[in-house]
Amino acid sequence: MSQAKIPTFGPARVTALVPTYNRSQYLPECLDSLLTQSRKPDQIVVIDDGSTDGTESIVSRYGHQVQYVKKSNGGKSSALNL
């Protein structure tokens, strides 16, 4: 009987999804925390679910470190299932 070969994979990629709706006052703390983790995510995506509070301008301060997606308001579930 032969042994099955176990596949090997490279390091796991981590993506942090941050759905938000009019919570711009909390975004800096959230994003700063993600960016200072000992295992920083490979990708951070803020999904703006139709905010009207300046969320986009706060995310733009992070430049290339954070991706920004804006959609019309549809609730957290729709934001996470783009």
C-alpha positions in Angstrom: 0.0 0.0 0.0 1.5 3.4 -1.0 1.4 6.5 1.1 -0.8 9.4 -0.1 1.3 12.5 -0.8 0.1 15.4 1.4 0.0 18.6 -0.6 2.0 21.5 0.8 0.8 25.1 0.6 2.4 28.4 0.9 1.7 30.7 3.8 -1.9 31.6 4.4 -3.2 34.9 3.1 -5.2 37.0 5.5 -7.8 39.5 4.4 -9.6 41.8 6.9 -13.1 42.9 5.8 -14.4 45.9 7.6 -18.1 46.6 6.8 -19.2 50.0 8.0 -22.2 52.3 7.9 -21.9 55.8 9.5 -19.2 54.7 12.0 -16.4 57.0 10.8 -15.5 57.9 14.4 -14.4 54.3 15.0 -12.5 53.6 11.8 -9.1 55.1 12.8 -8.9 52.9 15.9 -10.0 49.8 13.9 -7.6 50.4 11.0 -4.7 51.3 13.2 -5.2 48.2 15.2 -5.3 46.0 12.1 -2.1 47.7 10.8 -0.2 47.1 14.0 -1.0 43.4 14.5 2.0 41.1 14.9 0.6 39.3 11.8 -0.6 42.2 9.7 -3.3 41.3 7.2 -2.2 40.9 3.6 -5.2 43.0 2.6 -7.6 45.3 4.4 -10.9 46.2 2.7 -13.3 48.7 4.1 -16.8 48.2 2.6 -18.8 51.4 3.0 -22.5 50.5 3.0 -23.7 54.0 1.9 -22.3 56.1 4.7 -23.0 59.8 4.8 -20.5 60.7 7.6 -17.1 61.2 5.8 -16.0 57.5 6.0 -14.3 57.8 2.6 -12.1 60.7 3.6 -11.0 58.8 6.7 -10.1 55.7 4.8 -8.3 57.8 2.2 -5.8 58.8 4.9 -4.4 55.3 4.9 -3.5 55.4 1.2 -2.5 52.1 -0.4 -2.6 50.2 2.9 -6.4 50.0 2.8 -8.8 49.3 -0.1 -12.1 51.1 -0.1 -15.3 49.9 -1.7 -18.5 52.0 -1.6 -22.0 50.6 -2.2 -25.5 51.7 -1.7 -27.0 50.9 1.7 -28.2 47.3 1.9 -27.2 46.1 5.4 -24.2 44.3 6.8 -25.0 41.0 5.1 -25.0 42.6 1.6 -21.8 44.5 2.4 -20.0 41.2 3.3 -21.4 39.4 0.2 -20.4 41.7 -2.6 
